Amino acid sequence: FQAPGREKCACELSSREKLFPHEKLRIVKQLRGAPIHILDFPSGTCPRSRLLNVTGPRVYTAGEYPGSYSYGAWGRDPRPEQGKESCSVLVPSENVLNSSLLFTPPYLSFFLLLLFPGNIQIHSSNPATNTIQGPNNVLYGGALYYNCYNQDAVCRFNLTTKAVTTLQLPKGTRFVAQLEGNFCHLEECYPYTDLDLATDDSGVWVIYTTNQDYGNLVLSKVEEGEPPKLGQTWRTSVYKQAVTNTFMACGVLYATRYINRGMEEIFYSFNTVTGTERFNIGIFINKMSPNIQALNYSPVDQMLHAYCDSNMINLTFNLI
């Protein structure tokens, strides 16, 4: 007679078994002699790619000019240049146009900011051909990606060479004067949000809409190069003006909507690996101010970086 194998207790689990619950299930079933079956967790491009919740804010800072620069974005480079691994980038603006960015410590305080010079100018004046338009911009691989001024195109500013290259979006992309391309909620639309840029562990993404897609979100991968190129494209069935912001994590597109002045909801996801859409995510974000102008995920610190009415906020993004 052979006694059946017992299940491991928590103290006996390895760190990998604790991180990946489906691995624990596989080990338990092996011990019991049952057929191996891996739980079908939503698959993305990371080992852990199922969103559990968003907690925080963990860090809350009033920014460089408290209350003055309501538009902007901030975050970290998922593939930073040597020597800038611990830096964040801040792109503040008094209005929807900007021509400079600022490198900062990863977790800002006003005192640290004064001791951490790093202002980089793209152009000496606004507006200009290379002006940053709108709040949605990201840093990746030592380059800033943003919406080109008055164009349906993505600009890429190389921080080392100071060269700007452009990536033209498809014909019919809604931008600038075509107000149907902005992020909105019931009370208002956010100006110049026709293009949203996002980063994750795999690179840079651009989110937009076109006349051909009747205002629904379109997601395209930005392929690196000189100039960058538009890669694979996915079309969704979520209306862009029903969305307040988007971000990418592990190859999954997430969209938010406005609930009230203190709360936002991640309500939608599109998985680029499986092509699956979900409208019932139901994960809520606590806000420090009514509007989130920019939202981006950093795989470096597993944080959501939010720019809210000139406030810089970090939220913990928990994946399993």
VENWO-V192449 format. One record per residue. N is the residue number from 0. RES is the residue in one letter. PHI is phi as a letter, one per 20 degrees, with the letter a starting at -180 (NA if undefined). PSI is psi as a letter, one per 20 degrees, with the letter a starting at -180 (999 if undefined). D_LAST is the distance of its C-alpha to the last C-alpha in whole Angstrom. Layout:
# VENWO-V192449
((N:RES:PHI:PSI:D_LAST) (N:RES:PHI:PSI:D_LAST))
This chain:
# VENWO-V192449
((0:F:NA:p:39) (1:Q:d:p:36) (2:A:f:q:33) (3:P:f:q:30) (4:G:f:q:27) (5:R:e:q:25) (6:E:f:q:21) (7:K:f:q:20) (8:C:e:r:20) (9:A:g:h:17) (10:C:f:i:19) (11:E:e:i:20) (12:L:f:p:16) (13:S:f:r:16) (14:S:f:h:13) (15:R:f:h:12) (16:E:f:h:12) (17:K:f:h:10) (18:L:f:h:7) (19:F:d:n:7) (20:P:g:h:8) (21:H:f:h:10) (22:E:f:h:12) (23:K:f:g:13) (24:L:f:g:14) (25:R:f:g:16) (26:I:f:g:18) (27:V:g:g:19) (28:K:f:h:20) (29:Q:f:g:22) (30:L:f:h:24) (31:R:e:i:25) (32:G:m:j:26) (33:A:e:q:24) (34:P:g:q:24) (35:I:f:p:20) (36:H:b:p:18) (37:I:e:p:14) (38:L:g:p:12) (39:D:e:m:12) (40:F:f:q:9) (41:P:g:p:10) (42:S:e:p:11) (43:G:c:b:11) (44:T:d:j:13) (45:C:d:q:10) (46:P:g:h:9) (47:R:d:o:5) (48:S:c:j:6) (49:R:e:p:5) (50:L:f:p:7) (51:L:e:g:6) (52:N:a:r:10) (53:V:c:p:12) (54:T:c:q:14) (55:G:p:a:18) (56:P:f:q:20) (57:R:e:h:19) (58:V:c:p:22) (59:Y:c:o:25) (60:T:c:q:28) (61:A:f:i:31) (62:G:n:a:31) (63:E:f:g:35) (64:Y:c:n:37) (65:P:g:p:36) (66:G:n:i:36) (67:S:e:h:38) (68:Y:d:n:36) (69:S:f:h:34) (70:Y:e:q:33) (71:G:q:a:30) (72:A:b:q:27) (73:W:b:r:25) (74:G:r:a:22) (75:R:c:q:22) (76:D:e:o:23) (77:P:f:h:20) (78:R:c:m:23) (79:P:f:q:25) (80:E:f:q:29) (81:Q:f:p:30) (82:G:n:i:31) (83:K:c:k:29) (84:E:f:h:25) (85:S:d:j:25) (86:C:e:q:27) (87:S:d:r:26) (88:V:c:p:28) (89:L:c:p:29) (90:V:c:n:31) (91:P:e:q:33) (92:S:b:q:36) (93:E:f:h:39) (94:N:c:b:38) (95:V:e:i:37) (96:L:d:q:38) (97:N:b:q:38) (98:S:c:j:39) (99:S:b:r:37) (100:L:c:r:34) (101:L:c:p:33) (102:F:e:p:31) (103:T:c:r:30) (104:P:f:q:28) (105:P:f:h:24) (106:Y:c:o:25) (107:L:f:q:28) (108:S:c:q:31) (109:F:f:h:34) (110:F:f:g:36) (111:L:f:h:34) (112:L:f:h:34) (113:L:f:h:38) (114:L:e:j:38) (115:F:c:m:35) (116:P:f:q:37) (117:G:a:k:36) (118:N:f:p:37) (119:I:c:p:37) (120:Q:d:p:40) (121:I:e:g:39) (122:H:b:q:43) (123:S:f:i:45) (124:S:b:r:46) (125:N:c:q:44) (126:P:e:q:44) (127:A:b:r:44) (128:T:g:h:43) (129:N:e:j:40) (130:T:f:q:39) (131:I:f:p:36) (132:Q:d:p:36) (133:G:n:r:33) (134:P:e:i:30) (135:N:e:n:27) (136:N:b:q:27) (137:V:b:q:25) (138:L:d:p:26) (139:Y:b:p:25) (140:G:m:k:27) (141:G:m:k:29) (142:A:c:q:30) (143:L:e:p:30) (144:Y:d:p:29) (145:Y:b:r:31) (146:N:f:p:33) (147:C:f:q:36) (148:Y:f:p:39) (149:N:l:k:41) (150:Q:c:q:39) (151:D:e:m:37) (152:A:b:q:35) (153:V:d:p:33) (154:C:e:q:34) (155:R:c:o:33) (156:F:d:o:35) (157:N:f:o:35) (158:L:f:h:35) (159:T:e:g:37) (160:T:e:i:39) (161:K:m:j:39) (162:A:e:q:40) (163:V:d:p:38) (164:T:d:q:37) (165:T:c:q:37) (166:L:c:o:35) (167:Q:f:p:36) (168:L:e:r:34) (169:P:f:q:36) (170:K:g:p:39) (171:G:n:i:39) (172:T:f:p:36) (173:R:e:p:36) (174:F:b:q:37) (175:V:l:e:39) (176:A:f:h:41) (177:Q:e:n:40) (178:L:f:i:38) (179:E:f:i:36) (180:G:e:i:33) (181:N:e:q:32) (182:F:f:q:29) (183:C:b:r:30) (184:H:c:a:30) (185:L:f:h:33) (186:E:e:h:35) (187:E:a:r:35) (188:C:d:q:34) (189:Y:e:o:32) (190:P:f:q:35) (191:Y:m:k:34) (192:T:d:k:31) (193:D:f:h:32) (194:L:d:p:30) (195:D:c:p:26) (196:L:d:q:25) (197:A:b:q:21) (198:T:c:q:19) (199:D:b:a:16) (200:D:f:i:16) (201:S:d:i:18) (202:G:q:b:21) (203:V:d:q:23) (204:W:c:q:23) (205:V:c:p:25) (206:I:d:p:25) (207:Y:b:a:29) (208:T:b:r:31) (209:T:c:r:34) (210:N:f:h:37) (211:Q:f:h:37) (212:D:e:j:33) (213:Y:l:k:35) (214:G:n:j:33) (215:N:f:q:29) (216:L:f:p:26) (217:V:c:p:27) (218:L:d:p:24) (219:S:c:q:26) (220:K:e:p:24) (221:V:e:o:27) (222:E:e:p:28) (223:E:f:q:29) (224:G:q:r:33) (225:E:c:n:36) (226:P:e:r:36) (227:P:f:q:33) (228:K:c:q:32) (229:L:e:p:31) (230:G:e:b:28) (231:Q:f:q:27) (232:T:c:q:27) (233:W:c:q:25) (234:R:d:p:26) (235:T:d:r:25) (236:S:d:k:26) (237:V:d:p:25) (238:Y:f:p:28) (239:K:f:h:28) (240:Q:f:i:30) (241:A:e:j:28) (242:V:d:q:25) (243:T:d:h:25) (244:N:a:r:23) (245:T:c:q:20) (246:F:b:r:18) (247:M:d:q:16) (248:A:b:p:12) (249:C:l:k:12) (250:G:m:j:15) (251:V:d:p:14) (252:L:e:p:17) (253:Y:d:q:16) (254:A:c:q:19) (255:T:d:r:20) (256:R:b:q:23) (257:Y:f:p:26) (258:I:d:g:26) (259:N:b:a:28) (260:R:f:i:29) (261:G:d:j:26) (262:M:b:q:23) (263:E:c:q:22) (264:E:c:p:19) (265:I:e:o:17) (266:F:d:i:18) (267:Y:c:q:18) (268:S:b:q:16) (269:F:c:o:17) (270:N:e:o:16) (271:T:f:i:18) (272:V:f:g:17) (273:T:d:i:18) (274:G:m:j:20) (275:T:e:p:18) (276:E:d:q:19) (277:R:c:p:18) (278:F:d:j:20) (279:N:c:k:18) (280:I:f:g:15) (281:G:m:k:16) (282:I:d:p:14) (283:F:d:q:17) (284:I:d:p:18) (285:N:f:p:21) (286:K:d:q:23) (287:M:e:i:26) (288:S:b:r:29) (289:P:f:h:29) (290:N:d:p:28) (291:I:d:o:26) (292:Q:f:h:27) (293:A:b:q:25) (294:L:b:p:21) (295:N:b:q:19) (296:Y:e:p:16) (297:S:d:o:16) (298:P:f:i:14) (299:V:f:g:16) (300:D:c:j:15) (301:Q:l:l:12) (302:M:c:q:14) (303:L:e:p:16) (304:H:d:o:20) (305:A:d:p:22) (306:Y:d:o:26) (307:C:c:o:27) (308:D:l:l:31) (309:S:n:i:31) (310:N:e:q:29) (311:M:d:p:26) (312:I:c:p:23) (313:N:d:p:19) (314:L:c:p:16) (315:T:f:p:13) (316:F:d:o:10) (317:N:e:o:7) (318:L:d:q:4) (319:I:c:999:0))
